[in-house]
Amino acid sequence: MLNMRLIIMNDNKPYTSSILLADGVGSTHNDLMQLIKKYKHREMFQTSGFETQKIATKGRTKTYYFLTERQSMFLITLMKNTDRVLDFKESLINAFMEYREAALQQATLKNNAEYLEERKSGKLIRRECTDTIKEFVDYAVRQGSSNASRYYSNISKMEISCLFLVEQKYPNMRENLNLKQLSLIKVADEAIQQQLIQGMKENMPYKEIYIKAKEKVELLASLFPRSPLPALLQRTEDSLCLTN
């Protein structure tokens, strides 16, 4: 799924960016921006999907463009067909195709009754686990922890990294898990909740409780090979950092 790294999301729609395009074809971003400005009057660049954004890089602000598939392919046709340009063109075409296939699969999945029931059940378990984490955070504070609030995110990140292969970061990862992955992370949530409750009941040191909870998730991961997360909703800032 490496091709999906070329896709970024803006308003829930797939784009590439002028930064990624310039990097892919071996051009400077300034040169590509000049090419865009030269042909900006073309009809395909007058759509609402064509827009500029700014990103801070190395202490300076850089302007870049979101490019649709048609816009990016048009720009590539204006370039000399070197091996690098042809390789990137092929990768970009595949990336947009993979996005469409992944989007279709997820749309189909989210209309599946079994999936919806599993997601509903998983949300209930997650809510109970989060309530227990809140108790654990208070418990850690009473034991002298000054950064206990980080356990909310640390536990979630620990689960994801132990159970799944993550090529890229994006928000709402749980919303894009498949049926088997939903079942697996639900079991992990239950295991964590039970370990936190048991550890607090036994007055264990909070750090030791976390280690024990992590060991439970690692044991679960040893029984089920890590599966890749769907590479669909990549955050814009993560995508752009690939070329920094």
C-alpha positions as CSV (number, residue, x, y, z in Angstrom):
1,M,0.0,0.0,0.0
2,L,3.0,2.3,-0.4
3,N,1.2,4.1,-3.3
4,M,-1.4,5.4,-0.9
5,R,1.3,7.6,0.6
6,L,0.8,9.8,-2.4
7,I,-2.8,10.4,-1.5
8,I,-3.8,13.1,1.0
9,M,-7.3,13.9,2.3
10,N,-8.9,17.4,2.2
11,D,-12.5,17.7,3.1
12,N,-12.8,13.9,2.8
13,K,-11.7,13.9,-0.8
14,P,-8.5,12.4,-2.3
15,Y,-5.8,14.7,-3.6
16,T,-2.1,14.7,-4.1
17,S,-0.1,17.9,-3.5
18,S,2.3,20.0,-5.5
19,I,4.9,19.1,-2.9
20,L,4.5,15.4,-3.4
21,L,4.3,15.8,-7.2
22,A,7.5,17.8,-7.4
23,D,9.3,15.3,-5.2
24,G,8.0,12.4,-7.2
25,V,9.2,13.7,-10.6
26,G,12.4,15.1,-9.3
27,S,11.6,18.7,-9.8
28,T,11.9,21.6,-7.4
29,H,8.7,22.8,-5.8
30,N,9.3,26.3,-7.1
31,D,9.6,25.0,-10.7
32,L,6.3,23.1,-10.4
33,M,4.6,26.1,-8.9
34,Q,5.7,28.1,-11.9
35,L,4.3,25.4,-14.2
36,I,0.9,25.5,-12.4
37,K,0.8,29.3,-12.6
38,K,1.5,29.1,-16.3
39,Y,-1.5,26.9,-17.0
40,K,-3.7,28.1,-14.1
41,H,-6.2,29.6,-16.6
42,R,-7.1,26.1,-17.9
43,E,-10.6,24.9,-17.2
44,M,-9.6,22.0,-15.0
45,F,-7.8,24.4,-12.6
46,Q,-10.9,26.5,-12.2
47,T,-12.7,23.8,-10.1
48,S,-13.3,24.3,-6.4
49,G,-11.0,21.3,-5.7
50,F,-8.0,23.3,-6.8
51,E,-6.9,25.3,-3.9
52,T,-3.8,26.6,-2.1
53,Q,-2.8,25.9,1.5
54,K,0.2,26.9,3.6
55,I,2.5,24.8,5.7
56,A,5.3,25.8,8.0
57,T,8.6,24.2,7.1
58,K,12.1,24.9,8.5
59,G,10.8,28.1,10.1
60,R,9.2,29.4,6.9
61,T,5.8,29.3,5.4
62,K,5.4,27.4,2.1
63,T,2.4,27.6,-0.2
64,Y,1.3,24.5,-2.0
65,Y,-1.6,23.2,-4.0
66,F,-4.0,20.4,-3.6
67,L,-4.3,18.6,-6.9
68,T,-7.0,16.2,-8.1
69,E,-6.1,13.2,-10.2
70,R,-7.0,15.0,-13.5
71,Q,-5.0,18.1,-12.5
72,S,-1.9,16.1,-11.4
73,M,-2.0,13.9,-14.6
74,F,-2.3,17.0,-16.8
75,L,0.8,18.5,-15.2
76,I,2.8,15.3,-15.6
77,T,1.9,15.2,-19.3
78,L,3.8,18.6,-19.7
79,M,7.0,17.0,-18.4
80,K,9.6,15.0,-20.3
81,N,8.9,11.3,-20.0
82,T,12.1,10.3,-18.2
83,D,12.1,6.9,-16.3
84,R,11.5,8.7,-13.1
85,V,8.5,10.7,-14.4
86,L,7.0,7.5,-15.9
87,D,7.6,5.5,-12.7
88,F,5.9,8.3,-10.7
89,K,3.0,8.6,-13.1
90,E,2.4,4.8,-12.8
91,S,2.6,5.0,-8.9
92,L,0.2,8.0,-8.8
93,I,-2.3,6.3,-11.1
94,N,-2.2,3.2,-8.9
95,A,-2.5,5.3,-5.8
96,F,-5.8,6.9,-6.9
97,M,-7.1,3.5,-8.0
98,E,-6.2,2.0,-4.7
99,Y,-8.0,4.8,-2.9
100,R,-11.2,4.2,-5.0
101,E,-11.0,0.5,-4.3
102,A,-10.4,1.0,-0.5
103,A,-13.3,3.6,-0.3
104,L,-15.6,1.2,-2.1
105,Q,-14.7,-1.7,0.2
106,Q,-15.2,0.5,3.3
107,A,-18.5,1.8,2.1
108,T,-19.7,-1.7,1.5
109,L,-18.4,-2.9,4.9
110,K,-20.2,-0.1,6.7
111,N,-23.5,-1.2,5.2
112,N,-22.9,-4.7,6.5
113,A,-25.2,-5.6,9.5
114,E,-22.6,-7.8,11.2
115,Y,-20.0,-5.0,10.9
116,L,-22.4,-2.4,12.4
117,E,-23.3,-4.7,15.3
118,E,-19.6,-5.4,16.0
119,R,-18.8,-1.7,15.8
120,K,-21.6,-0.8,18.2
121,S,-20.5,-3.5,20.6
122,G,-16.9,-2.3,20.3
123,K,-17.9,1.3,21.2
124,L,-19.6,0.1,24.3
125,I,-16.5,-1.8,25.4
126,R,-14.3,1.1,24.5
127,R,-16.4,3.5,26.6
128,E,-16.1,1.2,29.6
129,C,-12.4,0.9,29.1
130,T,-12.0,4.7,28.8
131,D,-14.0,5.1,32.1
132,T,-11.5,2.7,33.7
133,I,-8.6,4.6,32.3
134,K,-9.9,7.7,33.9
135,E,-9.9,6.0,37.2
136,F,-6.4,4.7,36.5
137,V,-5.2,8.2,35.7
138,D,-6.6,9.5,39.0
139,Y,-4.9,6.5,40.7
140,A,-1.6,7.3,39.1
141,V,-1.9,11.0,40.1
142,R,-2.4,9.9,43.8
143,Q,0.8,7.9,43.5
144,G,2.7,10.9,42.4
145,S,2.5,10.8,38.6
146,S,2.8,14.3,37.0
147,N,1.9,13.1,33.4
148,A,-0.8,10.6,34.1
149,S,-3.2,12.2,31.6
150,R,-1.0,10.9,28.8
151,Y,-2.2,7.4,29.5
152,Y,-5.4,8.1,27.5
153,S,-3.4,8.5,24.3
154,N,-0.5,6.2,25.3
155,I,-2.8,3.2,25.9
156,S,-4.5,3.7,22.6
157,K,-1.3,4.1,20.7
158,M,0.1,1.0,22.4
159,E,-2.9,-1.1,21.3
160,I,-2.7,0.1,17.7
161,S,1.1,-0.5,17.4
162,C,0.9,-3.9,19.1
163,L,-2.0,-5.3,17.1
164,F,-1.7,-3.7,13.6
165,L,0.8,-2.6,11.0
166,V,0.6,1.1,10.6
167,E,2.2,2.7,7.5
168,Q,0.8,6.1,8.1
169,K,-1.1,8.1,10.8
170,Y,-4.6,9.4,10.4
171,P,-7.5,10.3,12.6
172,N,-10.3,8.0,13.7
173,M,-8.4,4.8,13.0
174,R,-11.0,2.6,14.7
175,E,-13.6,3.9,12.2
176,N,-11.7,2.2,9.4
177,L,-10.9,-1.2,10.9
178,N,-12.3,-4.3,9.2
179,L,-14.5,-6.8,11.0
180,K,-11.7,-9.0,12.3
181,Q,-9.7,-6.0,13.5
182,L,-12.7,-4.6,15.3
183,S,-13.1,-7.9,17.1
184,L,-9.5,-8.0,18.0
185,I,-9.2,-4.5,19.5
186,K,-12.4,-5.1,21.4
187,V,-10.7,-8.0,23.2
188,A,-7.7,-5.9,23.8
189,D,-9.9,-3.1,25.4
190,E,-11.4,-5.7,27.7
191,A,-8.0,-7.1,28.6
192,I,-6.7,-3.7,29.4
193,Q,-9.7,-2.8,31.4
194,Q,-9.5,-5.9,33.5
195,Q,-5.8,-5.5,34.2
196,L,-6.2,-1.9,35.3
197,I,-9.0,-2.8,37.6
198,Q,-7.0,-5.7,39.1
199,G,-3.9,-3.7,39.5
200,M,-5.6,-0.9,41.3
201,K,-7.5,-3.3,43.5
202,E,-4.1,-4.8,44.5
203,N,-2.6,-1.4,45.0
204,M,0.2,-2.1,42.5
205,P,2.5,0.8,41.4
206,Y,0.8,2.5,38.4
207,K,3.8,2.0,36.1
208,E,3.7,-1.7,36.8
209,I,0.0,-1.9,36.1
210,Y,0.6,-0.3,32.7
211,I,3.3,-2.8,31.9
212,K,1.0,-5.7,32.9
213,A,-1.7,-4.3,30.7
214,K,0.7,-3.9,27.8
215,E,1.9,-7.5,28.3
216,K,-1.8,-8.7,27.9
217,V,-2.0,-6.9,24.6
218,E,1.3,-8.2,23.4
219,L,0.2,-11.8,24.3
220,L,-2.9,-11.2,22.2
221,A,-0.8,-9.9,19.4
222,S,1.4,-13.0,19.5
223,L,-1.7,-15.1,18.8
224,F,-2.8,-13.1,15.9
225,P,-0.3,-11.8,13.3
226,R,-0.4,-8.0,12.9
227,S,-2.6,-6.9,10.0
228,P,-2.2,-3.7,8.1
229,L,-4.6,-0.8,8.8
230,P,-6.5,0.5,5.8
231,A,-4.5,3.3,4.3
232,L,-7.4,5.7,3.5
233,L,-7.7,8.7,5.7
234,Q,-4.1,10.0,5.8
235,R,-3.8,13.4,7.4
236,T,-2.5,16.3,5.2
237,E,0.3,17.3,7.5
238,D,1.6,13.7,7.7
239,S,1.6,13.4,3.9
240,L,3.5,16.6,3.4
241,C,6.1,15.6,5.9
242,L,7.2,12.8,3.6
243,T,9.2,15.3,1.5
244,N,10.7,17.3,4.4
